[in-house]
């Protein structure tokens, strides 16, 4: 019988990494260990699989199913699993949604189709139909992944609100709009809908500011390394302890520099190197078109982990 835990998207939701061996095949033992590390962190709400952080663009549907099986086997009896749906075609997205549902996912994270970048912002009916097609394939709650408008893949606010009205299975958005003004508008207007929609921030480079604006939680690949710090920050702000929130944010800041400096596309590559430096993953390998980081950058990541107070003993440990 497939395990599926009930889930309402809120709180701290790390998006896990996917280790590969030197032949660029999935390193199942390392992946299992990584999942166990994350699941042991007190205070997280769920774990996301098959998203950007796992290089989902480079995974086949069969590999995604295998990763879901492993995640369910390792942590599915303790935490809900959010499954990314990364597909250019809506029918392919629907097939992946059914696969994820049958595999035990509790919630789906829906990426925008890359074809939207060619003018889809002028055709809001495309976004509506994409989500309707996926929603028709499953009864699972959905999280809409909101990209920056400048990418061509972000949904204008009016489109975003219309999609959420038309597809009531959307319970939250993962907000990566990269614009504080737009982020606050999302929070205010999505909450004002007849069926309110939560906002999960993925603005890890300015997380404290995002929490101040009132988001309901965070869903981020940085949680693969610093979920314990994210939990501590989220709790401090929730409890009204701004001094403690600032203290935790100061610890997080070196990891922002390590992960999110240009080029942005290397962020999860860098997270793998960080966890290798911290003794939690084997040597980091990424699938093309990503490439191995240069030695000087790898050394810089290690130094910045030290600035954040992270080492083999403190990574993943409850923050004092």
C-alpha positions in Angstrom: 0.0 0.0 0.0 1.4 3.4 -1.0 2.0 5.8 1.9 0.7 9.3 1.5 0.8 11.8 4.3 -1.7 14.7 4.4 -0.1 18.0 3.7 -0.9 21.7 3.6 2.0 23.8 2.2 3.5 25.9 4.9 6.7 26.1 7.0 10.2 25.1 6.0 10.4 22.7 3.0 13.9 21.9 1.8 14.4 20.8 -1.8 16.9 17.9 -1.7 19.9 17.3 -4.0 20.6 14.3 -6.1 24.1 12.8 -5.9 25.6 11.2 -9.0 28.6 8.9 -9.2 31.6 9.4 -11.5 29.7 7.8 -14.3 26.8 10.3 -13.8 24.4 7.6 -12.7 22.2 8.1 -9.6 24.2 7.4 -6.4 21.4 5.7 -4.5 23.3 5.1 -1.2 24.4 8.7 -1.1 20.9 9.9 -2.0 19.4 7.8 0.8 21.9 9.2 3.3 21.0 12.8 2.2 17.3 12.2 2.7 17.9 10.7 6.1 20.0 13.8 7.1 17.2 16.1 6.0 14.4 14.1 7.6 16.2 14.2 11.0 16.0 18.1 11.1 13.5 19.0 13.7 10.9 21.5 12.4 10.8 20.9 8.6 7.3 20.4 7.1 8.1 18.3 4.0 10.8 17.4 1.5 10.7 18.3 -2.2 12.0 15.9 -4.8 12.4 16.1 -8.5 12.9 19.8 -8.6 15.7 22.2 -9.8 17.9 21.1 -6.9 17.8 17.5 -8.2 18.7 18.6 -11.7 15.3 17.5 -12.8 15.9 18.9 -16.3 18.4 16.1 -16.8 16.3 13.2 -15.4 14.1 10.8 -17.3 10.6 10.0 -16.2 11.8 6.6 -15.0 14.6 8.2 -13.0 12.2 10.5 -11.4 10.0 7.6 -10.5 13.0 5.8 -9.0 14.0 8.8 -7.0 10.4 9.1 -5.6 10.5 5.4 -4.7 13.7 5.9 -2.8 12.4 9.0 -1.0 9.2 7.2 0.0 11.2 4.3 1.3 13.5 6.4 3.3 11.3 9.2 4.8 7.8 8.8 3.5 6.5 7.5 6.8 7.8 10.6 8.6 7.3 13.5 6.2 5.1 14.5 3.2 6.9 14.5 -0.1 6.4 17.3 -2.7 7.1 16.2 -6.2 8.2 18.6 -8.9 6.4 18.5 -12.3 8.8 19.8 -14.9 7.4 19.4 -18.4 7.0 21.6 -21.5 3.9 19.8 -22.6 0.8 19.8 -20.4 -0.1 16.2 -21.3 3.4 15.1 -20.3 2.9 17.1 -17.1 -0.4 15.3 -16.5 1.4 11.9 -16.9 4.1 12.9 -14.5 1.4 14.0 -12.0 -0.3 10.7 -12.2 3.0 8.9 -11.8 3.9 11.1 -8.7 0.4 10.5 -7.2 0.7 6.8 -7.7 4.2 6.9 -6.3 3.1 8.4 -3.0 3.6 12.2 -3.4 1.5 14.4 -1.1 1.7 17.5 -3.2 2.9 18.6 -6.6 5.1 21.6 -7.5 4.2 22.8 -11.0 7.0 24.4 -13.1 6.0 26.7 -16.0 6.4 25.3 -19.5 9.5 26.7 -21.2 7.3 27.5 -24.3 5.7 30.2 -22.2 9.0 32.2 -22.6 8.1 32.8 -26.3 5.2 35.2 -25.5 3.0 33.2 -23.1 2.6 36.2 -20.8 0.3 37.6 -23.5 -1.8 34.5 -23.6 -3.0 33.9 -20.0 -5.4 31.2 -21.3 -2.2 29.0 -21.9 -1.3 29.2 -18.2 -4.9 28.4 -17.1 -5.1 25.4 -19.5 -1.7 24.0 -18.4 -2.8 23.9 -14.7 -6.3 22.7 -15.6 -4.8 19.8 -17.6 -2.6 18.7 -14.7 -5.3 19.2 -12.1 -7.7 17.0 -14.1 -5.1 14.2 -13.8 -4.8 14.2 -10.0 -6.6 15.2 -6.8 -3.3 16.2 -5.1 -2.8 19.8 -3.8 -0.7 21.9 -6.2 2.0 24.5 -5.7 2.5 27.0 -8.6 6.1 27.9 -9.2 6.2 31.6 -9.9 9.3 32.7 -11.9 10.6 36.3 -12.4 8.6 38.2 -15.0 11.9 39.1 -16.8 12.5 35.4 -17.6 9.3 35.3 -19.7 8.1 32.4 -17.6 6.6 34.3 -14.7 2.9 34.8 -14.6 1.7 38.4 -14.5 -0.3 39.1 -11.3 -3.7 39.1 -13.1 -2.9 35.8 -14.8 -1.6 34.4 -11.5 -4.9 35.3 -9.7 -7.0 33.9 -12.5 -5.2 30.6 -12.5 -5.6 30.3 -8.8 -9.4 31.1 -9.1 -9.9 28.6 -11.9 -7.8 25.8 -10.3 -8.8 25.5 -6.6 -6.3 22.6 -6.1 -3.6 25.3 -6.1 -2.9 25.8 -2.3 0.3 27.8 -2.5 2.8 29.4 -4.8 6.6 29.0 -4.6 7.5 32.7 -5.2 10.7 33.4 -7.1 9.5 36.7 -8.6 12.8 38.4 -7.5 11.0 41.6 -6.9 10.1 42.7 -3.3 7.2 44.9 -4.5 5.7 42.1 -6.5 6.3 39.6 -3.7 4.3 41.7 -1.3 1.5 42.1 -3.8 1.4 38.3 -4.3 1.1 37.8 -0.5 -1.6 40.4 -0.1 -3.7 39.5 -3.2 -3.5 35.7 -2.9 -4.6 35.9 0.7 -7.6 38.0 -0.3 -9.0 35.4 -2.7 -12.2 33.6 -1.7 -10.1 30.5 -1.3 -6.8 32.0 0.1 -3.5 30.8 -1.5 -0.3 30.6 0.6 3.0 32.1 -0.5 6.2 30.1 0.1 9.3 32.1 -0.5 12.3 30.9 -2.5 14.1 34.2 -2.1 16.9 32.6 -0.2 19.2 35.5 -1.0 16.9 37.9 1.0 15.0 35.4 3.2 14.6 37.6 6.3 13.1 40.4 4.2 10.7 38.0 2.6 9.5 36.7 6.0 9.0 40.2 7.2 6.6 40.7 4.2 4.5 37.9 5.6 5.1 34.8 3.5 3.8 31.5 5.0 7.0 29.6 4.7 9.9 28.7 2.3 10.7 26.1 -0.3 14.3 26.2 -1.3 17.2 24.2 -2.5 19.4 26.0 0.1 17.5 23.9 2.6 19.5 20.9 1.3 22.4 22.5 3.3 20.9 24.9 5.8 17.4 23.7 6.7 18.3 23.9 10.4 19.2 27.6 10.0 16.0 28.2 8.0 13.9 26.6 10.7 15.6 28.7 13.4 15.0 31.9 11.4 11.4 31.0 10.6 10.6 30.3 14.2 12.4 33.4 15.5 10.4 35.6 13.2 7.2 33.8 14.0 7.8 34.2 17.7 8.5 38.0 17.3 12.1 37.7 18.3 13.6 40.0 15.7 17.0 40.2 17.4 17.3 36.4 17.2 16.1 36.5 13.6 18.9 38.9 12.7 21.4 36.8 14.5 20.4 33.7 12.5 20.3 35.8 9.3 23.9 36.8 9.9 24.9 33.2 10.0 23.0 32.5 6.8 24.5 35.4 4.9 27.9 33.6 4.0 25.9 30.7 2.5 24.0 33.2 0.3 27.4 34.4 -1.1 28.5 30.8 -1.5 25.4 29.6 -3.4 23.9 32.6 -5.2 26.7 34.7 -6.6 26.8 34.8 -10.4 26.4 32.6 -12.4 23.2 31.8 -10.7 22.8 28.5 -12.6 25.6 26.9 -10.5 23.6 27.3 -7.2 22.8 23.6 -6.7 26.2 22.6 -8.1 27.7 24.7 -5.2 25.4 23.1 -2.7 26.7 19.7 -3.6 30.3 21.0 -3.2 29.3 22.4 0.2 27.9 19.1 1.5 31.0 17.3 0.2 33.2 19.8 2.1 31.0 19.2 5.2 31.4 15.4 4.8 27.8 14.7 4.0 28.0 13.8 0.3 30.7 12.0 -1.8 32.6 14.0 -4.4 30.2 16.3 -6.3 29.2 15.4 -9.9 26.7 17.1 -12.1 25.1 16.2 -15.4 25.8 18.3 -18.5 25.3 21.0 -19.5 26.4 21.8 -15.9 30.1 21.5 -15.4 32.5 20.9 -12.4 33.3 24.1 -10.5 36.9 25.4 -10.7 39.1 24.6 -7.7 39.3 28.2 -6.5 35.5 28.4 -6.3 35.3 25.1 -4.4 37.8 26.4 -1.9 35.8 29.6 -1.5 32.7 27.6 -0.8 34.5 25.7 2.0 35.7 29.0 3.5 32.2 30.5 3.5 30.8 27.4 5.2 33.3 28.1 7.9 32.1 31.7 8.2 28.6 30.4 8.6 29.7 28.2 11.5 29.0 25.0 9.6 31.2 21.9 9.9 30.6 18.2 9.9 29.2 18.3 13.4 27.0 21.4 13.2 25.4 21.0 9.7 21.8 19.9 10.2 22.0 20.2 14.0 19.4 22.2 15.9 20.6 25.8 16.2 21.5 26.8 19.7 
